[in-house]
Amino acid sequence: MKKLSVIFTLLAAVVVVISCSDVKRKPSRNYMPDMAYSQAVETYSDHSKLNEDGINYNAKNVRGTVSRNEDVIYQTPADTTGLYASEAVMVNPLPALDSTGKVEAERLFLINCGICHGAKLDGNGPLYKGGDGPFPAKPAAFLGDANYEKMSEGTMFHAITYGKNLMGSYASQLTPKQRWMVIHYIKDKQAEAKGGSEAAASTTAAAPKADSTAKK
């Protein structure tokens, strides 16, 4: 009986030691391998291979869904005509940003927009870099280009939501409220630049002309 107890104890010890090993000679099956080993997806990468594998991916939100805490909901569908007719008359629903809101709007712009449009809103971001970057064409300049300086807030919002030309949709990166905050930031910068240029022009016009008849 004593021998049996010793043998049982030794067998139990062996089983414990073996079970504690992290070596799996026969790994179990993965029920959902695509979740266990997910593929990294970049926003502007080529998704055709994913679609070939039966994985449907794009950067847009699921149609008809909104965030639970979202207080600015945009329901206008993509404008296939490119005229932005219905969006041009839309105004920013957010009130003017306070100091904290301006800091946050600038942060959002620099993270999501500055890489193309530049920190100075001149279209010379890191991806263009004066023509030395990977982008061959200069992105839109929000300052210095009359077409973008007069672009309406609604048109800007529609372009950010659905994308325009080479720019893809930012609906998955920025909530509707954040998009309107970025537009506030752009329009504030445009107003500041316009005010500065008008002030400089008025100063130049008010400066007295030199008297050409005065003796030197």
MDTraj code that builds the backbone (N, CA, C; nanometers):
import mdtraj as md
import numpy as np

residues = "MET LYS LYS LEU SER VAL ILE PHE THR LEU LEU ALA ALA VAL VAL VAL VAL ILE SER CYS SER ASP VAL LYS ARG LYS PRO SER ARG ASN TYR MET PRO ASP MET ALA TYR SER GLN ALA VAL GLU THR TYR SER ASP HIS SER LYS LEU ASN GLU ASP GLY ILE ASN TYR ASN ALA LYS ASN VAL ARG GLY THR VAL SER ARG ASN GLU ASP VAL ILE TYR GLN THR PRO ALA ASP THR THR GLY LEU TYR ALA SER GLU ALA VAL MET VAL ASN PRO LEU PRO ALA LEU ASP SER THR GLY LYS VAL GLU ALA GLU ARG LEU PHE LEU ILE ASN CYS GLY ILE CYS HIS GLY ALA LYS LEU ASP GLY ASN GLY PRO LEU TYR LYS GLY GLY ASP GLY PRO PHE PRO ALA LYS PRO ALA ALA PHE LEU GLY ASP ALA ASN TYR GLU LYS MET SER GLU GLY THR MET PHE HIS ALA ILE THR TYR GLY LYS ASN LEU MET GLY SER TYR ALA SER GLN LEU THR PRO LYS GLN ARG TRP MET VAL ILE HIS TYR ILE LYS ASP LYS GLN ALA GLU ALA LYS GLY GLY SER GLU ALA ALA ALA SER THR THR ALA ALA ALA PRO LYS ALA ASP SER THR ALA LYS LYS".split()
xyz = np.array([
    [0.0843, -0.1218, 0.0000],
    [0.0000, 0.0000, 0.0000],
    [0.0865, 0.1249, 0.0000],
    [0.1956, 0.1134, 0.0771],
    [0.2865, 0.2272, 0.0843],
    [0.3526, 0.2509, -0.0507],
    [0.3833, 0.1383, -0.1214],
    [0.4451, 0.1496, -0.2526],
    [0.3506, 0.2189, -0.3519],
    [0.2244, 0.1821, -0.3444],
    [0.1261, 0.2433, -0.4343],
    [0.1147, 0.3941, -0.4110],
    [0.1200, 0.4341, -0.2852],
    [0.1133, 0.5768, -0.2534],
    [0.2325, 0.6519, -0.3111],
    [0.3506, 0.5910, -0.3001],
    [0.4717, 0.6541, -0.3543],
    [0.4638, 0.6647, -0.5057],
    [0.4182, 0.5545, -0.5700],
    [0.4066, 0.5554, -0.7168],
    [0.3046, 0.6595, -0.7621],
    [0.1903, 0.6664, -0.6940],
    [0.0863, 0.7641, -0.7293],
    [0.1382, 0.9068, -0.7139],
    [0.2135, 0.9297, -0.6046],
    [0.2695, 1.0631, -0.5811],
    [0.3678, 1.1013, -0.6913],
    [0.4532, 1.0060, -0.7314],
    [0.5499, 1.0327, -0.8382],
    [0.4800, 1.0606, -0.9706],
    [0.3776, 0.9809, -1.0023],
    [0.3022, 1.0028, -1.1257],
    [0.2339, 1.1395, -1.1263],
    [0.1790, 1.1765, -1.0109],
    [0.1128, 1.3072, -1.0010],
    [0.2128, 1.4201, -1.0220],
    [0.3339, 1.4023, -0.9644],
    [0.4371, 1.5047, -0.9798],
    [0.4791, 1.5190, -1.1259],
    [0.4927, 1.4040, -1.1947],
    [0.5306, 1.4066, -1.3378],
    [0.4233, 1.4772, -1.4204],
    [0.2970, 1.4445, -1.3921],
    [0.1861, 1.5073, -1.4665],
    [0.1861, 1.6584, -1.4463],
    [0.2083, 1.7040, -1.3223],
    [0.2114, 1.8473, -1.2929],
    [0.3248, 1.9153, -1.3681],
    [0.4426, 1.8525, -1.3660],
    [0.5579, 1.9114, -1.4343],
    [0.5327, 1.9217, -1.5840],
    [0.4769, 1.8152, -1.6411],
    [0.4516, 1.8154, -1.7858],
    [0.3453, 1.9199, -1.8225],
    [0.2412, 1.9280, -1.7410],
    [0.1318, 2.0203, -1.7715],
    [0.1745, 2.1656, -1.7591],
    [0.2791, 2.1921, -1.6806],
    [0.3265, 2.3299, -1.6637],
    [0.4182, 2.3740, -1.7767],
    [0.4540, 2.2838, -1.8656],
    [0.5427, 2.3199, -1.9760],
    [0.4698, 2.4104, -2.0748],
    [0.5414, 2.5112, -2.1304],
    [0.4805, 2.6016, -2.2273],
    [0.4998, 2.5527, -2.3706],
    [0.5547, 2.4338, -2.3873],
    [0.5742, 2.3761, -2.5199],
    [0.4486, 2.2999, -2.5599],
    [0.3854, 2.3470, -2.6679],
    [0.2645, 2.2814, -2.7162],
    [0.2991, 2.2030, -2.8423],
    [0.3107, 2.0726, -2.8266],
    [0.3470, 1.9906, -2.9411],
    [0.2282, 1.9706, -3.0356],
    [0.1085, 1.9831, -2.9837],
    [-0.0105, 1.9740, -3.0663],
    [-0.1002, 2.0939, -3.0361],
    [-0.0701, 2.2089, -3.0989],
    [-0.1505, 2.3291, -3.0703],
    [-0.2958, 2.3093, -3.1099],
    [-0.3818, 2.3716, -3.0360],
    [-0.5241, 2.3595, -3.0644],
    [-0.5603, 2.4427, -3.1867],
    [-0.6798, 2.4227, -3.2360],
    [-0.7255, 2.4951, -3.3540],
    [-0.7740, 2.6352, -3.3169],
    [-0.7520, 2.7281, -3.4080],
    [-0.8045, 2.8638, -3.3913],
    [-0.9441, 2.8689, -3.4525],
    [-1.0399, 2.9066, -3.3691],
    [-1.1769, 2.9135, -3.4188],
    [-1.1942, 3.0305, -3.5151],
    [-1.1302, 3.1449, -3.4847],
    [-1.1398, 3.2635, -3.5708],
    [-0.9980, 3.3185, -3.5911],
    [-0.9201, 3.2595, -3.6798],
    [-0.7810, 3.3009, -3.6977],
    [-0.7656, 3.4440, -3.7449],
    [-0.8651, 3.4968, -3.8204],
    [-0.8527, 3.6335, -3.8696],
    [-0.8604, 3.7355, -3.7558],
    [-0.9183, 3.6966, -3.6415],
    [-0.9208, 3.7840, -3.5250],
    [-0.7958, 3.7651, -3.4393],
    [-0.7475, 3.6406, -3.4320],
    [-0.6278, 3.6138, -3.3532],
    [-0.5040, 3.6717, -3.4202],
    [-0.5019, 3.6669, -3.5518],
    [-0.3880, 3.7193, -3.6283],
    [-0.4406, 3.8200, -3.7303],
    [-0.4840, 3.9340, -3.6817],
    [-0.5434, 4.0345, -3.7693],
    [-0.4376, 4.0996, -3.8577],
    [-0.4793, 4.1425, -3.9753],
    [-0.3895, 4.2076, -4.0695],
    [-0.3899, 4.3580, -4.0433],
    [-0.2706, 4.4144, -4.0371],
    [-0.2600, 4.5594, -4.0187],
    [-0.3050, 4.6281, -4.1472],
    [-0.3910, 4.7277, -4.1345],
    [-0.4465, 4.7963, -4.2503],
    [-0.4198, 4.9451, -4.2368],
    [-0.3504, 5.0018, -4.3350],
    [-0.3295, 5.1452, -4.3390],
    [-0.4427, 5.2096, -4.4185],
    [-0.4762, 5.3328, -4.3824],
    [-0.5919, 5.3986, -4.4423],
    [-0.5817, 5.4079, -4.5936],
    [-0.4669, 5.4489, -4.6453],
    [-0.4532, 5.4709, -4.7893],
    [-0.3771, 5.3579, -4.8589],
    [-0.3671, 5.2401, -4.7957],
    [-0.2995, 5.1279, -4.8586],
    [-0.3929, 5.0613, -4.9599],
    [-0.3354, 4.9730, -5.0394],
    [-0.4128, 4.9025, -5.1411],
    [-0.4945, 4.7925, -5.0737],
    [-0.6265, 4.8032, -5.0820],
    [-0.7148, 4.7082, -5.0157],
    [-0.7625, 4.5974, -5.1093],
    [-0.7129, 4.5958, -5.2325],
    [-0.7630, 4.4984, -5.3292],
    [-0.7329, 4.3558, -5.2858],
    [-0.6152, 4.3333, -5.2223],
    [-0.5801, 4.1985, -5.1772],
    [-0.6757, 4.1520, -5.0670],
    [-0.7144, 4.2455, -4.9787],
    [-0.8104, 4.2091, -4.8739],
    [-0.9431, 4.1694, -4.9348],
    [-0.9873, 4.2454, -5.0350],
    [-1.1148, 4.2145, -5.0981],
    [-1.1093, 4.0793, -5.1703],
    [-0.9926, 4.0477, -5.2275],
    [-0.9766, 3.9179, -5.2929],
    [-0.9881, 3.8037, -5.1926],
    [-0.9433, 3.8301, -5.0694],
    [-0.9507, 3.7285, -4.9643],
    [-1.0867, 3.7245, -4.8964],
    [-1.1795, 3.8055, -4.9460],
    [-1.3129, 3.8040, -4.8890],
    [-1.3306, 3.8958, -4.7690],
    [-1.2328, 3.9859, -4.7470],
    [-1.2408, 4.0804, -4.6348],
    [-1.2829, 4.2161, -4.6898],
    [-1.4011, 4.2603, -4.6531],
    [-1.4521, 4.3885, -4.7019],
    [-1.4070, 4.5000, -4.6092],
    [-1.3219, 4.5894, -4.6589],
    [-1.2701, 4.6988, -4.5749],
    [-1.2702, 4.8282, -4.6534],
    [-1.3116, 4.9357, -4.5857],
    [-1.2901, 5.0710, -4.6361],
    [-1.2830, 5.1633, -4.5154],
    [-1.2477, 5.2883, -4.5404],
    [-1.2238, 5.3822, -4.4307],
    [-1.3508, 5.4548, -4.3866],
    [-1.4651, 5.4170, -4.4408],
    [-1.5881, 5.4884, -4.4099],
    [-1.6664, 5.4188, -4.2989],
    [-1.7439, 5.4990, -4.2268],
    [-1.8306, 5.4423, -4.1244],
    [-1.9406, 5.3578, -4.1888],
    [-1.9951, 5.2666, -4.1116],
    [-2.1056, 5.1851, -4.1620],
    [-2.2237, 5.2766, -4.1921],
    [-2.2838, 5.2580, -4.3090],
    [-2.3924, 5.3458, -4.3528],
    [-2.5048, 5.3501, -4.2483],
    [-2.5464, 5.4722, -4.2150],
    [-2.6583, 5.4898, -4.1242],
    [-2.6230, 5.4865, -3.9771],
    [-2.4954, 5.4707, -3.9424],
    [-2.4559, 5.4641, -3.8020],
    [-2.3974, 5.5970, -3.7560],
    [-2.4209, 5.6311, -3.6317],
    [-2.3640, 5.7510, -3.5706],
    [-2.3148, 5.7148, -3.4312],
    [-2.2232, 5.7943, -3.3808],
    [-2.1712, 5.7708, -3.2471],
    [-2.2802, 5.7955, -3.1434],
    [-2.2771, 5.7198, -3.0348],
    [-2.3780, 5.7338, -2.9296],
    [-2.3777, 5.8755, -2.8710],
    [-2.2587, 5.9347, -2.8586],
    [-2.2459, 6.0669, -2.7961],
    [-2.2344, 6.1792, -2.8983],
    [-2.2602, 6.1512, -3.0252],
    [-2.2446, 6.2537, -3.1279],
    [-2.3604, 6.3525, -3.1249],
    [-2.3272, 6.4812, -3.1202],
    [-2.4324, 6.5824, -3.1152],
    [-2.4443, 6.6592, -3.2460],
    [-2.3596, 6.6298, -3.3435],
    [-2.3699, 6.6922, -3.4752],
    [-2.3778, 6.5796, -3.5776],
    [-2.4949, 6.5561, -3.6334],
    [-2.5173, 6.4445, -3.7243],
    [-2.5316, 6.4967, -3.8673],
    [-2.4545, 6.4381, -3.9581],
    [-2.4548, 6.4786, -4.0996],
    [-2.5161, 6.3667, -4.1819],
    [-2.6256, 6.3946, -4.2499],
    [-2.6987, 6.2912, -4.3213],
    [-2.6984, 6.3110, -4.4719],
    [-2.6271, 6.4105, -4.5214],
    [-2.6249, 6.4343, -4.6653],
    [-2.5454, 6.3243, -4.7346],
    [-2.6012, 6.2578, -4.8358],
    [-2.5272, 6.1513, -4.9054],
    [-2.4169, 6.2081, -4.9937],
    [-2.3305, 6.1210, -5.0399],
    [-2.2210, 6.1642, -5.1264],
    [-2.2767, 6.2291, -5.2525],
    [-2.2174, 6.3405, -5.2922],
    [-2.2624, 6.4150, -5.4095],
    [-2.1845, 6.3651, -5.5301],
    [-2.2489, 6.2869, -5.6136],
    [-2.1793, 6.2289, -5.7280],
    [-2.1598, 6.3283, -5.8411],
    [-2.2305, 6.4407, -5.8369],
    [-2.2167, 6.5388, -5.9443],
    [-2.0905, 6.6225, -5.9284],
    [-2.0372, 6.6300, -5.8074],
    [-1.9172, 6.7098, -5.7850],
    [-1.9449, 6.8580, -5.7753],
    [-2.0721, 6.8973, -5.7763],
    [-2.1046, 7.0399, -5.7728],
    [-2.1223, 7.0911, -5.6309],
    [-2.1404, 7.0021, -5.5348],
    [-2.1591, 7.0394, -5.3953],
    [-2.2702, 7.1442, -5.3795],
    [-2.3737, 7.1320, -5.4596],
    [-2.4779, 7.2343, -5.4606],
    [-2.5495, 7.2466, -5.3273],
    [-2.5915, 7.1333, -5.2706],
    [-2.6690, 7.1390, -5.1470],
    [-2.5832, 7.1686, -5.0258],
    [-2.4541, 7.1377, -5.0337],
    [-2.3662, 7.1568, -4.9193],
    [-2.3120, 7.2991, -4.9108],
    [-2.3095, 7.3702, -5.0224],
    [-2.2477, 7.5030, -5.0258],
    [-2.3160, 7.6017, -4.9329],
    [-2.4460, 7.5841, -4.9101],
    [-2.5207, 7.6786, -4.8268],
    [-2.5199, 7.6391, -4.6801],
    [-2.4609, 7.5263, -4.6470],
    [-2.4605, 7.4792, -4.5090],
    [-2.3560, 7.5555, -4.4282],
    [-2.3927, 7.5966, -4.3075],
    [-2.3011, 7.6729, -4.2223],
    [-2.2584, 7.5869, -4.1044],
    [-2.1500, 7.6250, -4.0425],
    [-2.0955, 7.5507, -3.9294],
    [-2.1922, 7.5572, -3.8113],
    [-2.2412, 7.4443, -3.7626],
    [-2.3376, 7.4464, -3.6517],
    [-2.2732, 7.4715, -3.5154],
    [-2.1398, 7.4636, -3.5079],
    [-2.0725, 7.4848, -3.3797],
    [-2.0530, 7.6333, -3.3538],
    [-2.0644, 7.6765, -3.2307],
    [-2.0352, 7.8169, -3.1985],
    [-1.8859, 7.8443, -3.2123],
    [-1.8506, 7.9714, -3.2077],
    [-1.7088, 8.0078, -3.2170],
    [-1.6294, 7.9369, -3.1075],
    [-1.5112, 7.8919, -3.1403],
    [-1.4305, 7.8157, -3.0458],
    [-1.3694, 7.9052, -2.9396],
    [-1.3684, 7.8565, -2.8156],
    [-1.2971, 7.9289, -2.7106],
    [-1.1496, 7.8909, -2.7168],
    [-1.0705, 7.9382, -2.6227],
    [-0.9267, 7.9145, -2.6274],
    [-0.8935, 7.7653, -2.6228],
    [-0.9664, 7.6921, -2.5387],
    [-0.9428, 7.5474, -2.5300],
    [-0.9821, 7.4784, -2.6597],
    [-1.0943, 7.5184, -2.7176],
    [-1.1388, 7.4598, -2.8434],
    [-1.0436, 7.4891, -2.9577],
    [-0.9845, 7.6092, -2.9577],
    [-0.8892, 7.6442, -3.0638],
    [-0.7639, 7.5583, -3.0556],
    [-0.7194, 7.5322, -2.9332],
    [-0.6010, 7.4470, -2.9158],
    [-0.6308, 7.3059, -2.9666],
    [-0.7479, 7.2534, -2.9340],
    [-0.7855, 7.1192, -2.9766],
    [-0.8050, 7.1141, -3.1282],
    [-0.8658, 7.2181, -3.1858],
    [-0.8869, 7.2214, -3.3305],
    [-0.7533, 7.2262, -3.4045],
    [-0.6591, 7.3006, -3.3515],
    [-0.5257, 7.3063, -3.4137],
    [-0.4581, 7.1690, -3.4065],
    [-0.4723, 7.1028, -3.2929],
    [-0.4139, 6.9691, -3.2769],
    [-0.4727, 6.8720, -3.3792],
    [-0.6041, 6.8749, -3.3948],
    [-0.6700, 6.7867, -3.4910],
    [-0.6249, 6.8168, -3.6337],
    [-0.6093, 6.9455, -3.6648],
    [-0.5654, 6.9824, -3.7992],
    [-0.4237, 6.9327, -3.8264],
    [-0.3337, 6.9560, -3.7325],
    [-0.1936, 6.9177, -3.7532],
    [-0.1793, 6.7665, -3.7673],
    [-0.2587, 6.6898, -3.6916],
    [-0.2489, 6.5441, -3.6970],
    [-0.3072, 6.4891, -3.8267],
    [-0.4241, 6.5388, -3.8665],
    [-0.4950, 6.4794, -3.9791],
    [-0.4761, 6.5521, -4.1113],
    [-0.4519, 6.6821, -4.1079],
    [-0.4492, 6.7612, -4.2303],
    [-0.3116, 6.8186, -4.2625],
    [-0.2341, 6.8483, -4.1584],
    [-0.1072, 6.9174, -4.1786],
    [-0.0084, 6.8403, -4.2623],
    [-0.0163, 6.7063, -4.2617],
    [0.0797, 6.6275, -4.3374],
    [0.0697, 6.6565, -4.4875],
    [-0.0465, 6.6972, -4.5342],
    [-0.0648, 6.7332, -4.6758],
    [-0.0714, 6.8853, -4.6934],
    [-0.1608, 6.9485, -4.6190],
    [-0.1870, 7.0908, -4.6397],
    [-0.0876, 7.1808, -4.5686],
    [-0.0011, 7.1248, -4.4848],
    [0.1040, 7.2026, -4.4207],
    [0.0588, 7.2671, -4.2913],
    [0.1524, 7.2795, -4.1979],
    [0.1207, 7.3427, -4.0695],
    [0.0833, 7.4898, -4.0881],
    [0.1319, 7.5519, -4.1954],
    [0.1015, 7.6925, -4.2237],
    [-0.0158, 7.7073, -4.3197],
    [-0.0842, 7.5977, -4.3500],
    [-0.1999, 7.5960, -4.4405],
    [-0.1639, 7.6414, -4.5816],
    [-0.0380, 7.6241, -4.6202],
    [0.0090, 7.6699, -4.7504],
    [0.0209, 7.5568, -4.8518],
    [-0.0255, 7.4371, -4.8167],
    [-0.0183, 7.3242, -4.9085],
    [0.1187, 7.2592, -4.9170],
    [0.2086, 7.3012, -4.8306],
    [0.3456, 7.2500, -4.8369],
    [0.3755, 7.1630, -4.7147],
    [0.2992, 7.0537, -4.7031],
    [0.3215, 6.9612, -4.5925],
    [0.4345, 6.8645, -4.6206],
    [0.4659, 6.7767, -4.5263],
    [0.5755, 6.6803, -4.5436],
    [0.5599, 6.5902, -4.6660],
    [0.4369, 6.5638, -4.7086],
    [0.4182, 6.4767, -4.8242],
    [0.4488, 6.5477, -4.9557],
    [0.4511, 6.6793, -4.9549],
    [0.4870, 6.7551, -5.0760],
    [0.6286, 6.8123, -5.0652],
    [0.6551, 6.8810, -4.9559],
    [0.7886, 6.9295, -4.9220],
    [0.8525, 7.0056, -5.0376],
    [0.7795, 7.1047, -5.0890],
    [0.8333, 7.1876, -5.1958],
    [0.8611, 7.1126, -5.3240],
    [0.7960, 7.0007, -5.3449],
    [0.8185, 6.9205, -5.4646],
    [0.9147, 6.8058, -5.4437],
    [0.9790, 6.7995, -5.3276],
    [1.0756, 6.6925, -5.2991],
    [1.0140, 6.5747, -5.2259],
    [0.8868, 6.5839, -5.1914],
    [0.8212, 6.4768, -5.1179],
    [0.7647, 6.3710, -5.2100],
    [0.6986, 6.2708, -5.1535],
    [0.6415, 6.1619, -5.2350],
    [0.5228, 6.2042, -5.3205],
    [0.4552, 6.3164, -5.2846],
    [0.3425, 6.3631, -5.3648],
    [0.3931, 6.4509, -5.4784],
    [0.3639, 6.4176, -5.6047],
    [0.4118, 6.5002, -5.7164],
    [0.3353, 6.6315, -5.7311],
    [0.2096, 6.6327, -5.6886],
    [0.1266, 6.7528, -5.7032],
    [0.1074, 6.8194, -5.5673],
    [0.1092, 6.9499, -5.5672],
    [0.0938, 7.0241, -5.4427],
    [-0.0501, 7.0153, -5.3924],
    [-0.0696, 6.9799, -5.2661],
    [-0.2053, 6.9775, -5.2094],
    [-0.2647, 7.1185, -5.2015],
    [-0.3915, 7.1239, -5.1713],
    [-0.4612, 7.2520, -5.1647],
    [-0.4004, 7.3426, -5.0591],
    [-0.3875, 7.4698, -5.0937],
    [-0.3383, 7.5711, -5.0001],
    [-0.4581, 7.6512, -4.9507],
    [-0.4860, 7.6423, -4.8220],
    [-0.6000, 7.7147, -4.7665],
    [-0.5708, 7.8633, -4.7521],
    [-0.4447, 7.8993, -4.7496],
    [-0.4040, 8.0396, -4.7455],
    [-0.3293, 8.0721, -4.8747],
    [-0.3702, 8.1800, -4.9390],
    [-0.3031, 8.2208, -5.0616],
    [-0.3707, 8.1741, -5.1884],
    [-0.4692, 8.0872, -5.1786],
    [-0.5434, 8.0398, -5.2958],
    [-0.6876, 8.0873, -5.2819],
    [-0.7295, 8.1750, -5.3714],
    [-0.8629, 8.2355, -5.3613],
    [-0.9738, 8.1314, -5.3674],
    [-0.9532, 8.0232, -5.4430],
    [-1.0576, 7.9217, -5.4560],
    [-1.0883, 7.8552, -5.3221],
    [-0.9847, 7.8324, -5.2423],
    [-1.0061, 7.7664, -5.1134],
    [-1.0373, 7.8673, -5.0032],
    [-0.9952, 7.9910, -5.0209],
    [-1.0280, 8.0925, -4.9211],
    [-1.1775, 8.1266, -4.9250],
    [-1.2375, 8.1174, -5.0432],
    [-1.3811, 8.1479, -5.0546],
    [-1.4681, 8.0222, -5.0485],
    [-1.4062, 7.9054, -5.0359],
    [-1.4838, 7.7810, -5.0274],
    [-1.5718, 7.7824, -4.9023],
    [-1.6958, 7.7434, -4.9169],
    [-1.7900, 7.7480, -4.8048],
    [-1.7589, 7.6402, -4.7024],
    [-1.8077, 7.6612, -4.5811],
    [-1.7868, 7.5639, -4.4743],
    [-1.8532, 7.4306, -4.5067],
    [-1.9722, 7.4370, -4.5665],
    [-2.0423, 7.3142, -4.6013],
    [-1.9673, 7.2322, -4.7046],
    [-1.9089, 7.2995, -4.8032],
    [-1.8313, 7.2291, -4.9050],
    [-1.7085, 7.1629, -4.8438],
    [-1.6426, 7.2332, -4.7523],
    [-1.5266, 7.1756, -4.6842],
    [-1.5672, 7.0506, -4.6055],
    [-1.6792, 7.0615, -4.5346],
    [-1.7239, 6.9494, -4.4524],
    [-1.7563, 6.8285, -4.5392],
    [-1.8207, 6.8525, -4.6524],
    [-1.8569, 6.7433, -4.7422],
    [-1.7308, 6.6763, -4.7967],
    [-1.6291, 6.7559, -4.8302],
    [-1.5047, 6.7010, -4.8839],
    [-1.4319, 6.6184, -4.7783],
    [-1.4314, 6.6652, -4.6537],
    [-1.3654, 6.5900, -4.5467],
    [-1.4410, 6.4592, -4.5199],
    [-1.5730, 6.4644, -4.5300],
    [-1.6548, 6.3469, -4.5008],
    [-1.6412, 6.2390, -4.6068],
    [-1.6466, 6.2783, -4.7342],
    [-1.6477, 6.1802, -4.8423],
    [-1.5194, 6.1773, -4.9247],
    [-1.4303, 6.2729, -4.9015],
    [-1.3080, 6.2780, -4.9804],
    [-1.3290, 6.3562, -5.1094],
    [-1.2187, 6.4034, -5.1654],
    [-1.2260, 6.4767, -5.2913],
    [-1.0919, 6.4643, -5.3624],
    [-1.0978, 6.4330, -5.4924],
    [-0.9771, 6.4128, -5.5727],
    [-0.8887, 6.3063, -5.5073],
    [-0.7625, 6.3393, -5.4786],
    [-0.6703, 6.2412, -5.4210],
    [-0.6892, 6.2240, -5.2710],
    [-0.7622, 6.3132, -5.2073],
    [-0.7840, 6.3022, -5.0636],
    [-0.8976, 6.2051, -5.0353],
    [-0.8704, 6.1085, -4.9490],
    [-0.9732, 6.0125, -4.9127],
    [-1.0641, 6.0658, -4.8035],
    [-1.1637, 5.9874, -4.7695],
    [-1.2573, 6.0251, -4.6645],
    [-1.1892, 6.0226, -4.5281],
    [-1.2231, 6.1210, -4.4458],
    [-1.1740, 6.1252, -4.3078],
    [-1.2873, 6.1023, -4.2087],
    [-1.3941, 6.0378, -4.2556],
    [-1.5098, 6.0124, -4.1696],
    [-1.4762, 5.9163, -4.0559],
    [-1.3778, 5.8291, -4.0766],
    [-1.3419, 5.7339, -3.9718],
    [-1.2369, 5.7902, -3.8771],
    [-1.1661, 5.8951, -3.9192],
    [-1.0631, 5.9552, -3.8341],
    [-1.1172, 6.0691, -3.7498],
    [-1.2142, 6.1425, -3.8027],
    [-1.2676, 6.2603, -3.7342],
    [-1.4189, 6.2480, -3.7218],
    [-1.4712, 6.2717, -3.6041],
    [-1.6159, 6.2732, -3.5863],
    [-1.6717, 6.3984, -3.6539],
    [-1.8026, 6.4021, -3.6811],
    [-1.8591, 6.5237, -3.7402],
    [-1.8250, 6.6495, -3.6607],
    [-1.8313, 6.6411, -3.5288],
    [-1.7980, 6.7579, -3.4469],
    [-1.6526, 6.7992, -3.4659],
    [-1.5631, 6.7027, -3.4722],
    [-1.4213, 6.7340, -3.4917],
    [-1.3965, 6.7930, -3.6296],
    [-1.4708, 6.7480, -3.7297],
    [-1.4572, 6.8044, -3.8648],
    [-1.4967, 6.9522, -3.8645],
    [-1.6064, 6.9827, -3.7960],
    [-1.6490, 7.1223, -3.7892],
    [-1.5476, 7.2062, -3.7115],
    [-1.4840, 7.1480, -3.6107],
    [-1.3813, 7.2194, -3.5353],
    [-1.2619, 7.2526, -3.6252],
    [-1.2213, 7.1564, -3.7080],
    [-1.1105, 7.1794, -3.8010],
    [-1.1464, 7.2895, -3.9003],
    [-1.2707, 7.2886, -3.9461],
    [-1.3143, 7.3934, -4.0402],
    [-1.3139, 7.5289, -3.9713],
    [-1.3546, 7.5354, -3.8465],
    [-1.3455, 7.6594, -3.7694],
    [-1.2005, 7.7085, -3.7674],
    [-1.1081, 7.6172, -3.7439],
    [-0.9664, 7.6527, -3.7374],
    [-0.9179, 7.7103, -3.8708],
    [-0.9563, 7.6446, -3.9811],
    [-0.9146, 7.6918, -4.1137],
    [-0.9716, 7.8298, -4.1421],
    [-1.1013, 7.8478, -4.1155],
    [-1.1655, 7.9761, -4.1439],
    [-1.1097, 8.0876, -4.0546],
    [-1.0768, 8.0547, -3.9294],
    [-1.0166, 8.1547, -3.8405],
    [-0.8809, 8.1985, -3.8941],
    [-0.8013, 8.1042, -3.9415],
    [-0.6704, 8.1367, -3.9972],
    [-0.6840, 8.2204, -4.1245],
    [-0.7835, 8.1888, -4.2052],
    [-0.8064, 8.2669, -4.3265],
    [-0.8486, 8.4098, -4.2924],
    [-0.9323, 8.4222, -4.1898],
    [-0.9759, 8.5559, -4.1474],
    [-0.8585, 8.6357, -4.0916],
    [-0.7718, 8.5691, -4.0149],
    [-0.6544, 8.6375, -3.9606],
    [-0.5618, 8.6856, -4.0720],
    [-0.5389, 8.6009, -4.1709],
    [-0.4521, 8.6374, -4.2824],
    [-0.5133, 8.7505, -4.3642],
    [-0.6430, 8.7435, -4.3846],
    [-0.7101, 8.8486, -4.4613],
    [-0.7081, 8.9808, -4.3863],
    [-0.7307, 8.9749, -4.2544],
    [-0.7258, 9.0960, -4.1741],
    [-0.5880, 9.1577, -4.1729],
    [-0.4852, 9.0730, -4.1673],
    [-0.3489, 9.1242, -4.1686],
    [-0.3133, 9.1903, -4.2994],
    [-0.3565, 9.1291, -4.4112],
    [-0.3251, 9.1861, -4.5419],
    [-0.4013, 9.3157, -4.5656],
    [-0.5274, 9.3223, -4.5165],
    [-0.6058, 9.4447, -4.5330],
    [-0.5476, 9.5572, -4.4473],
    [-0.5002, 9.5210, -4.3269],
    [-0.4399, 9.6220, -4.2409],
    [-0.3115, 9.6771, -4.3026],
    [-0.2335, 9.5866, -4.3633],
    [-0.1094, 9.6307, -4.4277],
    [-0.1398, 9.7195, -4.5466],
    [-0.2451, 9.6851, -4.6230],
    [-0.2814, 9.7655, -4.7395],
    [-0.3298, 9.9039, -4.6983],
    [-0.4097, 9.9102, -4.5905],
    [-0.4595, 10.0407, -4.5457],
    [-0.3468, 10.1257, -4.4906],
    [-0.2503, 10.0642, -4.4254],
    [-0.1360, 10.1381, -4.3731],
    [-0.0532, 10.1978, -4.4861],
    [-0.0348, 10.1174, -4.5924],
    [0.0410, 10.1655, -4.7080],
    [-0.0312, 10.2794, -4.7763],
    [-0.1643, 10.2677, -4.7864],
    [-0.2414, 10.3728, -4.8531],
    [-0.2427, 10.5005, -4.7709],
    [-0.2382, 10.4904, -4.6391],
    [-0.2448, 10.6089, -4.5535],
    [-0.1095, 10.6770, -4.5365],
    [-0.0024, 10.6135, -4.5778],
    [0.1303, 10.6716, -4.5606],
    [0.1446, 10.7954, -4.6497],
    [0.1973, 10.9073, -4.5967],
    [0.2114, 11.0295, -4.6780],
    [0.3168, 11.0119, -4.7866],
    [0.2867, 11.0695, -4.9004],
    [0.3805, 11.0637, -5.0103],
    [0.4944, 11.1625, -4.9900],
    [0.6098, 11.1246, -5.0357],
    [0.7258, 11.2121, -5.0222],
    [0.7117, 11.3346, -5.1135],
    [0.7573, 11.4485, -5.0649],
    [0.7503, 11.5723, -5.1418],
    [0.8694, 11.5784, -5.2384],
    [0.8359, 11.5582, -5.3651],
    [0.9432, 11.5543, -5.4652],
    [1.0059, 11.6915, -5.4872],
    [0.9363, 11.7980, -5.4445],
    [0.9924, 11.9327, -5.4657],
    [1.0766, 11.9797, -5.3504],
    [1.0778, 11.9010, -5.2428],
    [1.1538, 11.9440, -5.1269],
    [1.3037, 11.9411, -5.1585],
    [1.3742, 12.0377, -5.1024],
    [1.5175, 12.0438, -5.1249],
    [1.5881, 11.9381, -5.0399],
    [1.6865, 11.8774, -5.0984],
    [1.7635, 11.7773, -5.0266],
    [1.8747, 11.8500, -4.9496],
])
top = md.Topology()
chain = top.add_chain()
for i, resn in enumerate(residues, 1):
    res = top.add_residue(resn, chain, resSeq=i)
    for name in ("N", "CA", "C"):
        top.add_atom(name, md.element.get_by_symbol(name[0]), res)
traj = md.Trajectory(xyz[None], top)
